[in-house]
Amino acid sequence: MERAAEWIESGITSAEFRRVEVLTHPDAPAALRFWQNRPADGIKIGRDVPSRAIARLLSRTVIYEPIEGGRDFKVHLAGSGIRRRFDRDITGECISQLYNAGDLQPRLNGIQDVLASNEARMAQIIHRAADLEVLRIELFQVPLAAPNGVDRWVLTFAFYF
């Protein structure tokens, strides 16, 4: 998946975004269990992330920090699998810098929805070139408390097919 972002962003593919009720990736159940078994006070960076419960999924994670009142999000942490997709470490970059306009708004809407609802959300993104599916991504996004214990951020598990 070297340079996948560059290829996807080139306009060769089209993207379809949709919310889903079920994730099909074989690693998704571990993320779902992590959410279902969360402490009563929610997931917190430093206490629950990172943790053994999701150790094997950490390469697939991105933590988004709201900026500009939630109009954009800074990547607080990106796992190695995410780095491989972008061919660089995207930590510190804004989501608005990472995606073209067509891909950006659905991603922003999804993260904003997680923060507004304080609930987990699942989504699927399918990239196609003509009628051929070239990349499918399942996202499992959950709210979490920032290191200060007050601010709300979003933890995303990204599963690639």
N, C-alpha and C positions, 0 to 999 in steps of 0.2 A: 504494500500500500504506500510505497514511497511517493512522495509528492502528490498524494491524493487530493489535497485541498486545491493545489494549483490546477490540476486536471478538472476537478469539479467546478471550480470557479471560472474556468475558461469559457463556459457557455456551451460546451459540447453536450452536457447533460442537462436534463430538466429535473426538478425536485418536486416530490409530492410529500407534503407534511400532513400527518393525521394523528389524532389521539387514538389510543387503543386501550382496551381493557385487559389484555393479556400480552405478556412478553413471551417470545418463542425461543430466544437464545438459550443455549444450555447453561450458561453462567448466570442467567437472570434470577433463578430461584434463590441464590445466595443473597443477592441484593434485596429481594422481597422479604426474606426472613430477617435481614438486618433491620428493615423498616418495621416489620410486624413486631419484633422483639425490642424495639426502642424503649428507653427508660420513660417513665411517666412524664418527666419534664422535657422530653424531646432529645434530639441528637445534638451533641456539642462538640465543636472542634477542640481537640486536646484531650478530651475524655473518651469520646466514642470514635473519633476519626483522627488519626488512624487507629485501628483495632484489629485484633485477631479475626474477628467475625467477618471482616471484609479484606483481609490481607491479600488474598489472591485476586481481588478485584481492583486494588489500588491503581494498577496500571491503566485501568479503564475509567478513572474518575477525573472530574473537573469540579473545582469549587469556584462558584461565581459570587463576587461581592458587588452589591448594588452601588452604583455611583450616579451622580446627577439625578438624585431622587428616584432611582430605579428606571431611568430612561436608557441607561447603558449598564453594562456589568464588566467588572475587571476580573480577569482570571487570577484567582488567588493561588491556585495550585492546579497543575495538570500532570496526570500520570504519564508514564513512558509510552503507553499505547497511543495516547493523544499526541504526544510529541512526535511519534513516528508518522502520524497522519499529516501533520503540518510540516514535517521535516525540520522542526525546531522546537525549542521550549517556548510555549506561548504564555507562560506565567508572567503576569504584569500587563499583558495586552488587554485591550477592550474587545468585547465581542463584536462591536461595530467595525473593528479593524480586520476581523477574521473572515467575515462572510459578505458576499455580495448582497445587494438590496433585496433580491428575491428570497434568499435564504435567511437573511437577518431577521425580518419582522416576525415570522413564525417562531423563531428561536427566542426572541425577546418576549413574545406573548406567552410562550410556555413557561419561561422562568418567572415572569411577572405573576402568572396565574398561581404558581406554586407558593410564592410569597404571600399573595393576597388570600389564598385559601388556607394556607398553613397545612396543606395536604400533599401527599405524593401524587405525581402524575406520570403517565406513560405515553410515549409517542413513538411513531415510526416515521422515518424519512427514507424515501426510496428515490435513488438517482437512476435515471434512465437515459440512454442514448437511443433515440428512436423508440422502438418497442422492446429493447433489451434492458433488463435490470442489470446495472453494473455495480451498484453498491446499495446495501440496505443497512440502516442504522436503527437500532432500538435504543430509546432513551428512558431511563428511570430517574426521575428527579424528585428530590426530597428536601424539605426545609431543614435548616440546622442553625444553631446558635453560633455566632461569630466568637472568636477568642475572648472578646469582652463579656460574653454571656448575655448580651442585650440585643445587639443588632442581629437581623435575620439574613442569612445567606442561603445559597442553594447548592446542594451536592448533586451532581449528575453522574450517573453510570452510563457509559456509552458502549453499546455492544454492536460490533461490526460483523456483517455477513459478506 
